[in-house]
Amino acid sequence: NTFICNNQHSSSIMAQKTNGQIVRYQKGKIKFEILTKKGAALKYKQNKLGLQHVLMIDTIFSKLSQGKIAKSTDLKRVFGTSDFNQCVMKILENGDLNLSSKERKQKTENKKNEIIYYINKNYVNPLSNLPHPSTRIAGCMNECKIRIDATKSTKTQALNAIKKMSGKLFFKKANMLNINLTIKYKYDINKIGQIINRISGGCTYQQKWNDNGCSFIMDLNKGDLEELGMKLNGVTNGGDYHLKIIDENINNTFNPINDRSNGS
């Protein structure tokens, strides 16, 4: 059965709710809610805070405002386990966080910086063959009133921003190197993919699996390639990987009509 807190406990929850943040998770008609300390859920997702420091109340609710505690059978049906810590981790990782206005603003600002970084890394001014300074890109984005969505792809929004800024600023794709990177299976392949995404600002890559390991085939500029090499050395025992430059691609001036790249 669903358990309901008594009135005194329910009042205590509502008092704490004003000082905390709710994380909600829903699958089908089944809903779960947990009450976290302000800012703790984001810090947990950024690996800056341990699970034991996140919750204000060590309870998983089906309806927090009414003090209804989730059924263990529902937890097991949705998450495959009723273990408290395992379920809380899944809710934190996949649930929707009720952000404060300050946190929403910070998240949007972070996304804007990612977009500026992507443009700066992947496009140059064709008049000088040098990247536009980040401050110039940011100023032009503000002038063109480009809206930022913190939940959408960095690459897609960067390409849309370039289309809107074209005319005020000129863009040409930076010379890219076509790379084939092979990583042995004994290393964390998913982590390597995350490193590539972070350094490149969300480049699209192909993965091929063979006897030697997993191959990542992608286009990177020279600056990103140098940074990738340094990061790979740290996660592959000092450089235990194979990297081959297949070809150097010279790109023409950016054309919004012809550039149909998908966001990642």
N, C-alpha and C positions, 0 to 999 in steps of 0.2 A: 504493500500500500504506500501511497504518498504520505509522508509525515508532515505535519504542520506544527510550526513553533507556537508556543503559548504566547499570549498577548505581551507579557513582559519581555520575552526574548525577541518578539517581532518588533517591539518599540526600540529595543537595543540595536537591532539590525538597521532600522530606518535612521537612527541617529548616526551610526557608523557610515551608512550609505552616502551621507552628505560629505564625508571626508574621504571617500574612496571612489574607485572607478569600477564599473561593471564590465565584465567580458562575457559576451553572449555567444553561444554556439547552437545551431539548429540543424537537424537532419530530419527531413520530412516534417512530421508534426511534433517530434520530440525536441524539447528545448532544455538547454542547461545554462545556468548563470553562476558566475563566481564574483565575489567582491574583492578587489585588489586595492592595495595602497596606491595613492596617487603617484603616477609616474613609474610604478614598479613593473607593470606588465611590459612596457616598452623597453625598460632596462633589461628585463629577463630575455626578451627577444633579441636584444643586442649583445647577449652573453655578458652583461655587466652586473648581473644580480642573480644569486642562487634562488632556487624554487622556494626554499624555506623562509625567504624574506618578502615574498610577493603578496600573499593573501592577508586580508584583514580578518576574515573569518574562515576557519578550516572546514568549510562545508560547500558542497555542490548543490545548488538549488535548481528547481524546475521553474519557480516563480519567486524571485527574491523579495519583491515588494509585498508578497503575501506570506513570506516565510515558509514556502513549500519546499521541502527537501526532495531532491531527485531520487527516484527509485533505483536501487542497485541493478534491477533487471533491465531498466532502460539504458543504464551506463554500459552494461555488458552487451546489449543488443547493438549499440552505436559504436562503442570503442573496442569491443571484443574482450573487455576486462572490466571489473568493478573496482580494481585497485585505485585508491584515492589519488596517489601521486601521478600515476600513469594517465588517469583521466584528466586531471588538472593540467598536466603538460600538453595534452592534445587540445584542450579548450584554449589554452594560452597561445599555442602555435597556430591554430586554425580559426579561432573565434574572432568576433568583431568587438573591438575595443571602443568604448564610449569616451572619445578624446575630449579634453578641455579645449577651449578656443585657442589657448596659448600653444598647446601641442599640435593642433591642426595647422596653425600658422607656421610652426617650426617644420612640420612634415612637408608642407608646400614649399617652404624656402629651401629645404634639403633637395627636393625634386628639381627645383629651378636651378640650383647649383650643379646638379647632375647633368641637366640639359646643356647648360653653358659649357661644362667640362667636355661633354660629348662633341659639341660643335667645335670647340677650340682644338680638340685632339684630331678630329677627322676632316676638317675643312680649313682652307687657307684663303687669303685675299689674293685673287689672280693678278692684281696690280703689283704686289710685292713678293708673292709666293711665300708669305709668312702668315701664321695664324692671326686672326683678329684678337686683340687683347680681351680678356674676360670682361673687363669693365666696359669695353665698347659694345660687346655682345649684350651684356646685361642692360645697358642704357638703351640700346635699340629695341630690345624686347619690351622694356617699359614704355617706350615711345609708341610702339606698335600695339600696345595693350594686349599682349599675348597672355592668355589665361593658362594657368598651370593646374593640372589634375594630379594630385599626389599618388593616385591609385593606378595611373596609366603608364604605359611603357615610356621610358626615357628616350629611346631611339625614335619612336613614332612622333613624340611631341617635339623632339629636336628637328626632325625633317619638316614638320608643319611650321615650326618657328622660322626656319630658313626660307620657306616659301613666302611667309608674310614679310620677312625682312628684306627679301631680294628687291633691289632697286635703291634702298637706303644703304645697304651694304652688299658687296659682291662676294660670292662664294665659289670656290673650286674644291673638289675633293682632293684631299692630301694624297700624295703618292703612297700607295699601299703595297705591302709585301704579302704574297700568297705563301702561307706557312703550313707545313705539315708537322705536327707535334705528336710524338708517340710516347705514351706513358705506360709503364709496366703495371700489370694488374695488382701487384702487391701494394701499390700506393692508392690513395683515396681519389678515385676518378671523379666523383661528384664534387669534391673540394677543388680539384683542378679546374673543372667547369665554372665554379663560382669565382675562382681567381681570374679566369679569362674574362668573364662578364664584368667583374668589378674594374679591372684595369682598362678594358676597352670601352667601357661605357655602354655595354650591352650588344657587342657584335654578334652576328649570326654565324654559327659554325656547324660543320658537319662532323658526325662521329662515325668512325668505322672500327669494327672490332676484328682483330686478327690474332695470330699466334704470338706475336711480339707484345701485344698490349692494345690499348685503345688509342686510336689516332684522331686528333682534332685537326680539321682542315678549315682554315679561316684566312681573312685578310686583316693585317695589322699595320699600323704605321711604325716607323723605326723607333720612335720614342717609347711606344707601348711595348714593342718587342724587347727592348732593353730592360724595362721594368718587369716584364713577364719573366725574363731569364733570372732576375734576382729573386723573385718570389718562388719560382720553381726550385731553385737551389735550396731554399729553406724547407721544402716539403718532399724532396726526392733525394734525400741523403747527399746533398752537396752537388747535385747536377746529374743524377742518374736518369736521364731521359734522352730521346733523340729528336732533334729539331732540324728540319730541312726547309730552306727557302726555295720554293718551287719556281716562282716567277715574280717579277716586279710589274705591278699594274699601274700604268699612267692614265689618270682619269681626266676627262675634259671638264669644262666649266659646268657647275651644277645646273641641271635642267629639271624643274619641278615636275614636268609632264613625264619625262622618261625615268625618273628615279622612283621605282616602285618597291623599294626595300621594305620588308616587313619588320615590325618591332619585335624584340625578343622578350 
